[in-house]
Every structure is written in structure tokens, then in C-alpha cells.
Amino acid sequence: MPVSLQVMYPIRDDTKFDYDYYLTTHMALVGEHMGPHIQSTLVTKGVAGGPDTPPSLYAVATIVFADQEAMGKAMKVSAPVMADIPNFTDTTPQILIGDVVG
């Protein structure tokens, strides 16, 4: 069963997020190090939290793996990806791992 890893970057008053760096450099690192184990990736930039409501998240990265084993292999080589996070944000990412059901 496919498994997804979602990384959510919450907006806080005292945080920053560099979208250009994230999309060009960080996601390239994801591909370089974890790519052989990834089925697909999707990055969603937060633009609103509803009508007339600012977004609560800078971005959500969704990474889909064929199964738990593939995700495990990707996580074993993810150290350079994790080490890069302070280069584009100072917010604390939230993680959701789940089964892809639809």
C-alpha cells in the first residue's frame, strides 16, 4: 500500500520561509538523496485558510512512496535533507505519515 509523508511548515509571527530556496535547492536535495525511493512529490504553497482568512501554513510537501519499506529506505538517506531545513525556515515542521487511501 502506498505511504505518504507530509511535511507541514506552520506560520508563526516570528518565523520566516524562503520559497525560492525551498523550491529550487531544498526540493532538489530531496530528489538527489531520497528520489530513488519516491513515487511522487507535490508542494502546496499556503495562500489562504478559508475566505478572508490568512494561511496557517507556509507550505505542505507531500511525498508518496510505494510502501513503508521504500519510505524507510528514503529516511535512512535523508540526513542532508534534514540538515538543510534551517537554510530556508526557522519554523518547526510538523509531520504526518499515512496510508494513501484515495
N, C-alpha and C positions, 0 to 999 in steps of 0.2 A: 504494500500500500504506500503511495506517495506520502511524504512527510514535508511539512513546511516549517521554515524558521523565519519568524517575522521579528525584525528589529525596529522598534519604535523610538523616536527621538522626541521626548516631550519638551515643549516650550515652557521656560521659566523666565521670570522677569530679569534675572541676572545671567542669562546664558546666551551663547551665540551659536551659529551654524553656518558654515561656508558651503553653499550649494555647489558652486563651481568645483571646488576641490573634491567634494564628496562624489560628484558625478564623474569627473574626469580621472582623478587619481585613486580615490578610495575604492570605487567600484572596479577599477582596473586591477587593483590588488586582489580583490575578491576573485575576479576571474583568473588571475595568474596563479594564485595559491590554492583556491578551492574549486576552481572551474571544472576540472576533470570529473568531479563528483556531483555537479549541479545539473539539474534538468532545465531549470529556467530561473530568471530573476525578473523582478518588477520593482521599480522605485516609484512611490507616490509622494508628491510634494504636497504638504498641507496648505490649503488655500482658504478653508472655512470649516467651522464646526457646526454649521447649520445656517439658516437665514439670519443675516445680521450678527453672526457670532464668529469671532476670530478663531483660527485653528488652535487646537491644543497640542498638536504635534508638528514639528518641522517636516518630518518625513517618516515614511514606513518603507522598509526594504523587505520584500518577500522573496525568499529563496526556496525553491522546491527541489527536493531530492527524490530519487526513485523509491527509496526506502530508508529505514532507520540506519542500516549499515552504511549506506552512502553518506548520510549526514555525519555519522560517527567518523568516517574517514576524512571528510572535509574539516571537521572540527579539530582533528589531530594536526592538521597543517595550517590552522587559522591564526597562529601566533602573530605573524606580521600584519594581518588584517586587524586584529585586536589592538596591537601596539600603535596603529595609525589613527585610532579614534580621536585622541587629543589634538591631532592636526587639523580637524575640521569642526569640532564641537567641544564644549565643556559641560554639556548636559549629560545626565546618566541614562544610557539607553535601557529600554525595557524590552524583554524578550518573551516571545510566545512561540512554543513549539507545538505543532498539532498535526493530526492526520488530515490529509486533503480528502474531503468527502463530497465535494461538488465542484 
